[in-house]
Amino acid sequence: MTRLMPKPENHAAAPQDRTALIVGGGVIGTTTALALQRAGWAVTLVEAEETPRAASWGNAGHIATEQAEPIASPAMVRGFARRLFFRGGALALPPREIATWLPFALRLLGAARADRYRRAHGALAALLAQAMPAWRRHVAALGAPELLREDGHVVLWETPESAARGLAGWQAADTGTARFRALTEAELQDWRTRVHAPLAGGIRFEGSGQIADPTQLAEAALARFLADGGTRIVGRVAAVGDGEARLEDGRRLSAAQIVVTAGVASAVLLRPFGLKAPIIAERGYHLQTGPAVDWPADLPPVVFEDRSMIVTRFAGGLRAASIVEFARAQAKPDPAKWNRLRRHIAALGLPIGEDAKPWMGARPTLPDYLPAIGRAPGTTGVSYAFGHNHLGLTLAPITGELVAAMLDGKASPVPLEPFGLARFG
């Protein structure tokens, strides 16, 4: 057995009972590892792949503080049909994956009931209110404040009808700590010079933001983690016990605390503790150019709402992202999803050519669209943080802070009970 002890040169003062093992190196796992380090824990991070491909690093880079309403809502149920992929929307339910998505969809419908939705809404709004302050603290601790851009984002509509409908929808929505205003005619005209499609209206959000570049974020976080004495192990965890994890290659690792942050794979790891996590791989697709692209670096993320697509300028290039596909995480990507993105890109005249690199990743999503954060019952050394759906990047730093407070027995800035897996029975 490999005992996860602190490195003498960096953690000589950390007692053995302040060792932590993080299972999963996506953005949730990485930020949790860093938060625990800052709280004085000796931390080992187990990552399944040498070069991570998790949804954490393939998303739109958007800090979505405006999404204070869970997607599992009465409004979602009413608009379900028009969002389907075969009708031009972004929601894909592959027939071959019906055994995976049908049970999940039924649970989602139950979570969208008015009473359950109200409770979930309150819990998510409270969590999101802490998101941007936590991000500021996180990038400051990384020594890289430039990675966080608080320039808001833009939403555009292409027809008068969709503009009126979209504006009314946002006016009726709870946007949390974010606020928006209508684009001025000059601002709208500026966007018209950048896209080929006609634009009928748009809004500009304030209080949201973006990451300057996901790759740079991953590199900075790992560099800080290692510099501060962290240990990184590449390997797949096959099983978790109270204070111990077994890797598929037979290695056994132990620590006073184990935190499962393995995304979709977390459900299987937590099952032996009697926890149910009805999670699904909500797969997203993107296309991205290289850094030499004719798109101003200072433009904020822009949502083409009629097309359910978001376009973000990163240091590493221009990325167009879309699609909500419910399927198994290991199912083969569907080229039709990238082809849909290419058609939207061509219709808008975006500078994303045929050489753009395709990507697909699985967002870990629970039916009520709340994350899972809590302790495994009957244990003293197992906890979890996963299932952040579209909000993994947005909620990563505050999740790390919540886990650190939980393991240290400190008061939580938001109630954790709504996020416990006990809600699923």
C-alpha positions in Angstrom: 0.0 0.0 0.0 1.3 3.5 -0.9 0.7 5.8 2.0 -0.1 9.3 1.0 2.2 11.2 3.3 3.1 14.9 3.0 6.3 15.8 1.2 8.8 16.7 4.0 10.2 19.8 2.2 6.7 21.3 1.6 4.3 19.8 4.2 6.4 19.0 7.2 3.9 20.7 9.4 0.9 18.8 8.0 -0.1 16.0 10.4 -1.1 12.6 8.9 -4.8 13.1 9.5 -4.7 16.1 7.1 -3.9 14.1 4.0 -6.4 14.2 1.2 -6.8 12.2 -2.0 -8.8 13.8 -4.9 -10.3 11.3 -7.3 -10.7 13.1 -10.7 -8.6 15.9 -12.2 -11.2 18.0 -14.0 -11.9 21.6 -13.0 -13.8 20.5 -9.9 -11.1 18.1 -8.7 -8.3 20.6 -9.5 -9.9 23.5 -7.7 -10.9 21.3 -4.8 -7.3 20.1 -4.5 -6.0 23.7 -4.5 -8.6 24.8 -1.9 -7.5 22.0 0.4 -3.9 22.8 -0.1 -4.6 26.4 0.9 -6.3 25.1 4.0 -3.2 23.2 5.0 -3.9 19.7 3.7 -1.3 17.5 2.0 -3.1 16.6 -1.3 -2.7 13.9 -3.9 -4.7 14.3 -7.2 -5.5 11.2 -9.2 -6.2 11.9 -12.9 -7.4 9.2 -15.2 -5.4 10.5 -18.3 -2.1 12.1 -18.8 -3.7 14.6 -21.1 -7.2 15.3 -19.7 -10.1 15.6 -22.1 -12.8 16.2 -19.6 -15.7 18.6 -20.3 -13.9 20.9 -17.9 -11.5 21.9 -20.6 -13.7 21.8 -23.6 -16.5 24.1 -22.5 -17.3 27.6 -23.6 -15.2 29.2 -20.9 -18.2 31.1 -19.7 -18.7 32.1 -16.0 -22.5 31.7 -16.2 -23.6 33.6 -13.1 -26.9 34.5 -14.9 -28.1 30.9 -15.0 -29.6 31.0 -11.5 -32.6 28.9 -12.6 -32.1 25.1 -12.9 -32.7 23.8 -16.4 -35.0 21.2 -15.0 -38.0 23.6 -14.8 -41.6 23.9 -15.9 -40.4 26.3 -18.6 -38.1 23.6 -20.0 -40.9 21.1 -20.1 -43.1 23.5 -22.0 -40.4 24.2 -24.6 -39.1 20.6 -24.8 -40.4 19.8 -28.3 -38.9 22.8 -30.1 -35.5 22.1 -28.6 -35.1 18.7 -30.2 -32.2 18.2 -32.5 -34.2 16.8 -35.4 -36.3 20.0 -35.3 -33.3 22.3 -35.4 -32.6 22.6 -31.7 -29.7 21.5 -29.6 -31.3 18.7 -27.6 -30.3 15.3 -28.9 -31.9 12.1 -27.8 -30.2 9.3 -29.9 -32.6 6.4 -30.4 -29.8 3.9 -29.9 -29.3 5.4 -26.4 -32.9 5.3 -25.3 -32.1 2.8 -22.5 -29.8 5.5 -21.0 -31.7 8.7 -21.5 -35.4 7.6 -20.9 -35.0 6.8 -17.2 -33.1 10.0 -16.8 -35.7 12.0 -18.7 -38.5 10.7 -16.4 -36.5 11.7 -13.4 -35.9 15.1 -14.9 -39.6 15.6 -15.4 -40.2 14.8 -11.8 -37.6 17.4 -10.8 -39.3 20.0 -12.9 -42.4 19.9 -10.8 -43.2 23.3 -9.4 -42.5 22.4 -5.7 -39.2 20.6 -6.4 -38.1 23.3 -8.8 -38.7 26.1 -6.3 -36.4 24.4 -3.8 -33.7 23.7 -6.4 -33.9 27.2 -7.7 -33.3 28.7 -4.2 -30.4 26.3 -3.6 -28.7 27.0 -7.0 -29.2 30.8 -6.8 -27.5 30.8 -3.3 -24.6 28.9 -4.7 -24.2 31.0 -7.8 -24.2 34.2 -5.8 -20.8 33.0 -4.4 -19.4 32.0 -7.8 -17.7 35.2 -9.0 -16.1 36.2 -5.6 -14.7 32.6 -5.4 -13.3 32.9 -8.9 -11.5 36.2 -7.9 -10.0 34.5 -4.9 -9.0 31.5 -7.0 -7.1 33.3 -9.8 -5.5 35.5 -7.2 -4.2 32.4 -5.3 -2.9 31.1 -8.7 -1.0 34.3 -9.2 -2.8 34.7 -12.5 -5.6 37.2 -12.1 -5.5 37.8 -15.9 -7.1 34.4 -16.4 -10.5 35.8 -15.3 -12.2 38.3 -17.6 -15.3 40.0 -16.1 -16.5 41.6 -19.3 -20.0 40.0 -19.3 -21.4 38.4 -22.4 -23.7 39.2 -25.3 -26.9 37.4 -26.5 -28.1 38.0 -30.1 -31.3 37.2 -32.0 -31.8 37.0 -35.7 -35.5 37.8 -36.2 -37.9 40.3 -34.6 -40.0 37.4 -33.3 -37.2 35.6 -31.6 -35.8 38.9 -30.3 -39.2 39.8 -28.7 -39.6 36.3 -27.3 -36.0 36.1 -26.0 -36.0 39.5 -24.4 -39.3 38.7 -22.6 -37.8 35.4 -21.4 -34.8 37.0 -19.9 -36.8 39.8 -18.4 -38.9 37.2 -16.6 -35.9 35.1 -15.5 -33.9 35.2 -12.3 -30.4 36.1 -13.5 -28.9 36.1 -10.0 -26.1 38.6 -9.5 -25.9 39.3 -13.3 -27.8 42.1 -15.0 -28.4 43.0 -18.6 -29.4 45.9 -20.8 -30.5 46.2 -24.4 -27.7 46.7 -26.9 -27.5 50.2 -28.3 -28.1 50.6 -32.1 -24.4 51.3 -32.5 -23.4 48.1 -30.6 -25.9 46.1 -32.6 -24.5 47.5 -35.8 -21.0 46.6 -34.8 -22.1 43.0 -34.4 -23.8 43.1 -37.8 -20.4 43.9 -39.3 -19.0 40.7 -37.8 -21.6 38.2 -38.8 -23.5 37.5 -42.1 -26.8 36.7 -40.7 -29.3 39.5 -40.0 -29.5 40.6 -36.4 -32.8 41.9 -35.0 -31.8 42.5 -31.4 -29.5 41.7 -28.5 -28.6 42.3 -24.9 -25.4 42.7 -23.0 -24.9 41.0 -19.6 -22.8 42.5 -16.8 -21.7 40.4 -13.8 -20.9 37.3 -15.9 -17.4 36.6 -17.3 -15.1 34.1 -19.0 -11.8 32.3 -18.6 -9.2 33.8 -20.9 -8.1 30.3 -22.0 -9.1 26.9 -20.6 -5.7 25.4 -21.5 -3.8 28.1 -19.7 -6.1 27.7 -16.7 -5.4 24.0 -16.5 -1.6 24.5 -16.9 -1.6 27.3 -14.2 -3.6 25.3 -11.8 -1.4 22.2 -12.1 1.7 24.2 -11.9 0.5 25.9 -8.7 -0.6 22.5 -7.2 2.8 20.9 -7.8 4.7 24.0 -6.7 2.9 23.9 -3.4 3.8 20.3 -2.8 0.9 18.5 -4.3 1.3 15.0 -5.8 -0.3 14.0 -9.1 -0.9 10.4 -10.1 -2.1 9.2 -13.5 -4.3 6.2 -13.2 -8.0 5.1 -13.1 -9.5 4.5 -9.7 -11.5 1.2 -9.6 -12.9 1.4 -6.1 -13.0 3.8 -3.1 -13.2 2.8 0.6 -13.2 4.7 3.8 -9.8 6.4 3.5 -8.5 4.2 0.7 -8.7 4.0 -3.1 -7.7 1.1 -5.3 -6.5 1.8 -8.9 -7.2 -0.5 -11.8 -3.5 -1.4 -12.0 -3.6 -2.7 -8.4 -2.0 0.2 -6.6 -3.7 1.1 -3.3 -3.6 4.7 -2.0 -4.7 5.9 1.4 -5.4 9.2 2.9 -7.4 10.6 5.8 -9.9 12.0 3.4 -10.9 10.9 -0.1 -13.0 13.3 -2.2 -14.7 11.8 -5.3 -14.7 14.4 -8.1 -14.8 12.0 -11.0 -17.7 13.4 -13.0 -19.9 10.8 -14.6 -17.7 8.0 -13.1 -18.5 9.2 -9.5 -21.8 7.3 -9.4 -20.2 3.9 -9.6 -17.5 4.7 -7.1 -20.1 5.9 -4.5 -22.5 3.0 -5.0 -21.0 0.8 -2.3 -21.9 3.5 0.3 -25.6 3.1 -0.5 -25.6 6.4 -2.5 -27.7 6.7 -5.6 -26.6 9.2 -8.2 -28.8 9.0 -11.3 -26.2 10.8 -13.5 -26.0 11.0 -17.2 -23.4 12.0 -19.7 -24.8 15.3 -21.2 -22.5 15.5 -24.1 -21.4 18.7 -25.7 -19.6 19.4 -29.0 -17.3 22.2 -30.2 -15.2 23.3 -33.1 -12.1 25.5 -32.5 -9.7 27.3 -34.7 -6.1 28.1 -33.9 -4.9 31.4 -32.3 -4.4 33.2 -35.6 -8.1 34.1 -36.2 -9.8 37.3 -37.4 -11.8 37.9 -34.3 -11.0 40.6 -31.8 -9.4 39.2 -28.6 -11.4 41.7 -26.4 -14.9 40.6 -27.6 -16.9 38.8 -24.8 -18.6 35.5 -25.4 -21.6 35.8 -27.7 -24.6 33.6 -27.6 -26.6 33.1 -30.8 -29.7 32.1 -29.0 -31.7 31.1 -32.1 -29.0 28.6 -32.8 -28.3 27.5 -29.2 -24.7 28.2 -29.8 -22.0 30.2 -27.9 -18.9 31.5 -29.5 -15.9 32.4 -27.3 -12.5 34.0 -28.2 -9.7 32.4 -26.2 -6.0 33.1 -26.3 -5.8 29.7 -28.1 -8.4 30.5 -30.8 -12.1 30.9 -31.5 -14.5 28.2 -30.2 -18.1 27.5 -31.2 -19.9 25.2 -28.8 -23.4 23.7 -28.7 -25.4 20.5 -28.3 -27.0 18.8 -25.4 -26.8 15.0 -26.2 -28.0 12.5 -23.6 -26.0 9.3 -24.0 -23.5 7.0 -22.4 -20.1 8.7 -21.8 -18.3 6.1 -23.9 -20.7 6.2 -26.9 -19.1 7.2 -30.2 -19.4 10.9 -31.1 -22.0 11.7 -33.7 -20.6 13.6 -36.7 -24.0 15.1 -37.4 -23.5 17.3 -34.3 -20.3 18.8 -35.7 -21.9 19.2 -39.1 -24.8 21.2 -37.5 -22.1 23.4 -35.9 -20.4 23.9 -39.3 -23.7 24.9 -40.9 -24.3 27.5 -38.2 -20.7 28.8 -38.5 -21.1 29.1 -42.3 -24.5 30.9 -42.0 -23.0 33.4 -39.6 -19.8 33.8 -41.5 -17.6 33.1 -38.5 -13.9 32.8 -39.1 -13.9 29.1 -38.1 -12.7 27.1 -41.1 -12.6 23.4 -42.2 -9.3 23.1 -40.3 -11.1 23.7 -37.0 -10.5 20.9 -34.5 -13.6 18.9 -33.3 -14.1 18.0 -29.7 -16.8 16.2 -27.7 -17.0 15.8 -23.9 -19.5 14.6 -21.3 -21.0 17.0 -18.8 -21.9 15.1 -15.6 -25.6 15.9 -15.1 -28.1 14.9 -12.4 -31.9 15.1 -13.1 -32.6 18.2 -11.0 -29.6 20.1 -12.4 -28.0 20.6 -9.0 -24.5 19.4 -8.2 -23.8 16.7 -5.7 -21.7 17.9 -2.7 -21.6 16.1 0.6 -20.2 13.2 2.7 -20.7 9.5 2.2 -22.9 8.1 5.0 -21.3 5.7 7.5 -17.8 7.0 6.7 -15.4 9.4 8.3 -13.1 9.8 5.3 -15.2 9.9 2.0 -16.9 12.9 0.5 -17.9 13.9 -3.0 -18.3 16.9 -5.4 -19.5 16.3 -8.9 -22.6 16.6 -11.2 -22.2 20.3 -12.0 -23.7 19.9 -15.5 -23.3 23.2 -17.5 -22.0 25.0 -14.5 -18.8 23.0 -13.7 -16.5 25.8 -14.6 -18.7 28.5 -13.1 -19.0 26.7 -9.7 -15.6 25.1 -9.5 -13.8 27.5 -7.0 -16.8 27.9 -4.7 -17.2 24.1 -4.7 -13.6 23.7 -3.7 -14.1 26.2 -0.9 -17.2 24.3 0.3 -15.4 21.0 0.4 -12.5 22.5 2.3 -14.9 24.0 4.9 -16.8 20.7 5.2 -13.7 18.7 5.8 -12.4 21.2 8.4 -15.8 21.3 10.1 -16.2 24.9 9.4 -19.5 26.8 8.7 -20.5 26.6 5.1 -21.2 29.9 3.2 -24.3 28.2 1.7 -26.4 25.3 3.1 -25.1 22.0 1.7 -28.2 19.9 2.5 -29.9 20.5 -0.9 -26.8 19.2 -2.7 -26.5 15.9 -0.8 -27.2 12.7 -2.7 -29.7 11.7 0.0 -32.2 13.7 -2.1 -32.3 10.7 -4.5 -33.1 8.2 -1.9 
